Amino acid sequence: MPKRKPPATDDQATRSNLAIDKDAFLHSKPISLRMLGDYLDLSPATISLVLNNAPGVRSIPQETRDRVLAAAKKFDYRPSFYARSLRRKQSFSVGVLVPELSDGYSVLIMDGIEEVLMEEGYFYLAASHRRKADLIEEYPRLLMDRSVEGFIAIDTALQHSLPIPVVAVAGHRPIAGVTNIALDHRRAAELAMRHLYQLGHRHIAFMRGQTFSSDADDRWKNLMAMSRELGIQVHPELVVQLELNLSSPELGYPVAQHLLQQKRPFTALVSFNDIAAIGAIRGFRDHNLRVPEDISVVGFDDIQGAAYHNPSLTTIRQPLRQMGTTAARILLQRIRAQKDDPGHIAIAPELIIRESTLPPNPKPVPRHG
């Protein structure tokens, strides 16, 4: 037969009852750091080191750290954000300025930003300005009123410096205190144009980016320089200036219609971005032209849908997620005074060859605008 446990002594029963009473008491009200320390018989400083994963926490035995974390979970204790902010004179938050939160370009950059900020215990407040000049001017002030420690501006035309550190993704304008992270557009133009040239294309149409886009002028200037270097003549009839402020394939659909109305034939199109390229492909198809058999198309950015479109899109990859992580790391280093403003950081592009490009069709299909 199993042995019976000896009856509890008065001292053991008293201690057990005290523990139950203590648990009930702590569950009955919001728990403080000092109350958690009394419960664990540890100093508040030790508990704070563990819960904040602060420097020096490795000197505390793992068993003690586990006890602290288990008790904090048991009583739903969370370190006071406001107390920590006041103590360190930090808000642990940054502002993110973005034209539109839902477009594929910004989504990938934000994904990289989020990864770093989450690792470092920072929040972010995002403001979508829809490229309205008054909002681009006003939102930084509103976010600074909420004590953000720095800004990341994504494809946002900043006009002047701010009193806190700023990192601009797709930033081209030299502004004091602003670190610009931008693609190497010279290399990007070379990759796109040499790919088409080596396939045999000599009659190439172009989309020029909207005037409000941070990358538009730099990308266009380098595409034209590379065309001259390769001896490719750029005809005005085959250049379409994008005007619409859209982040859907509708942006590129009228481009196809416009180009097909011109009397000058072309065998390839260099799109300003992937979204516009997808719209243009649909426009060509609606005029009974095949991509890439009749017209090759090169996109730009390598957004998430580019590989899954039919045909999958040949494009110049901007490592957008990497640009986001780089922006967040540099901003936090500048906030912590661990790094001086590097001014400008160039990111290398990559040519991704998929299904939307082929050599020119030796028997072009008649086109009707």
NORURVEN-V504772 format. One record per residue. OMEGA is omega in whole degrees, -180 to 180 (* if undefined). Layout:
omega:OMEGA
omega:OMEGA
//
This chain:
omega:180
omega:180
omega:176
omega:176
omega:178
omega:180
omega:-179
omega:176
omega:179
omega:-180
omega:180
omega:179
omega:180
omega:-180
omega:179
omega:180
omega:178
omega:180
omega:179
omega:179
omega:-179
omega:178
omega:-179
omega:-180
omega:-179
omega:178
omega:-173
omega:-176
omega:175
omega:-174
omega:178
omega:178
omega:-179
omega:179
omega:178
omega:177
omega:178
omega:-179
omega:-176
omega:-175
omega:177
omega:179
omega:175
omega:180
omega:179
omega:-180
omega:180
omega:178
omega:-177
omega:-174
omega:179
omega:-178
omega:-173
omega:174
omega:-178
omega:-177
omega:-179
omega:178
omega:180
omega:-178
omega:-178
omega:180
omega:179
omega:179
omega:179
omega:179
omega:-179
omega:-178
omega:179
omega:180
omega:179
omega:178
omega:-178
omega:-176
omega:178
omega:179
omega:175
omega:178
omega:180
omega:178
omega:-177
omega:178
omega:179
omega:180
omega:179
omega:-177
omega:-177
omega:-176
omega:178
omega:176
omega:-177
omega:178
omega:177
omega:176
omega:176
omega:178
omega:-175
omega:179
omega:-179
omega:-174
omega:-170
omega:-175
omega:-171
omega:180
omega:-177
omega:-178
omega:-178
omega:177
omega:179
omega:179
omega:177
omega:178
omega:-179
omega:-178
omega:-178
omega:-177
omega:177
omega:179
omega:-174
omega:177
omega:179
omega:170
omega:170
omega:175
omega:-176
omega:178
omega:179
omega:-171
omega:179
omega:177
omega:176
omega:-173
omega:-178
omega:179
omega:176
omega:178
omega:-172
omega:-174
omega:177
omega:179
omega:180
omega:-179
omega:176
omega:174
omega:177
omega:170
omega:173
omega:-175
omega:180
omega:-178
omega:163
omega:-180
omega:-179
omega:178
omega:-176
omega:-176
omega:177
omega:-176
omega:-175
omega:-179
omega:178
omega:-176
omega:178
omega:-177
omega:-180
omega:171
omega:-178
omega:175
omega:-169
omega:176
omega:-178
omega:-175
omega:178
omega:179
omega:-179
omega:177
omega:-180
omega:174
omega:-180
omega:173
omega:-176
omega:177
omega:172
omega:-174
omega:174
omega:180
omega:179
omega:179
omega:179
omega:-179
omega:-177
omega:-174
omega:179
omega:178
omega:180
omega:-179
omega:-179
omega:174
omega:179
omega:-179
omega:177
omega:180
omega:-169
omega:175
omega:-176
omega:165
omega:175
omega:-175
omega:180
omega:-177
omega:-179
omega:-179
omega:-178
omega:-175
omega:-167
omega:-174
omega:-178
omega:-180
omega:-178
omega:-180
omega:-178
omega:175
omega:179
omega:178
omega:-180
omega:176
omega:178
omega:-179
omega:-179
omega:-179
omega:178
omega:180
omega:179
omega:-178
omega:-180
omega:-180
omega:-178
omega:176
omega:179
omega:177
omega:177
omega:-179
omega:-173
omega:176
omega:-177
omega:175
omega:178
omega:-180
omega:176
omega:179
omega:-174
omega:-176
omega:180
omega:177
omega:179
omega:180
omega:-179
omega:-177
omega:-179
omega:176
omega:179
omega:-178
omega:-177
omega:-178
omega:176
omega:-177
omega:-178
omega:177
omega:171
omega:-176
omega:177
omega:177
omega:-176
omega:-179
omega:179
omega:179
omega:180
omega:177
omega:179
omega:179
omega:178
omega:178
omega:178
omega:-179
omega:179
omega:174
omega:175
omega:175
omega:-177
omega:172
omega:14
omega:-172
omega:-179
omega:179
omega:174
omega:-179
omega:175
omega:177
omega:-180
omega:175
omega:-171
omega:175
omega:-173
omega:-177
omega:-173
omega:-178
omega:-174
omega:176
omega:177
omega:1
omega:175
omega:-164
omega:166
omega:-172
omega:172
omega:-176
omega:163
omega:178
omega:-169
omega:-180
omega:177
omega:178
omega:177
omega:179
omega:179
omega:180
omega:-178
omega:-179
omega:180
omega:-180
omega:-179
omega:177
omega:178
omega:178
omega:-178
omega:-180
omega:177
omega:-176
omega:173
omega:178
omega:-180
omega:177
omega:-176
omega:176
omega:180
omega:179
omega:-176
omega:176
omega:179
omega:175
omega:177
omega:-177
omega:179
omega:-169
omega:-171
omega:178
omega:175
omega:171
omega:-179
omega:177
omega:-180
omega:178
omega:-176
omega:179
omega:176
omega:-176
omega:178
omega:-179
omega:*
//
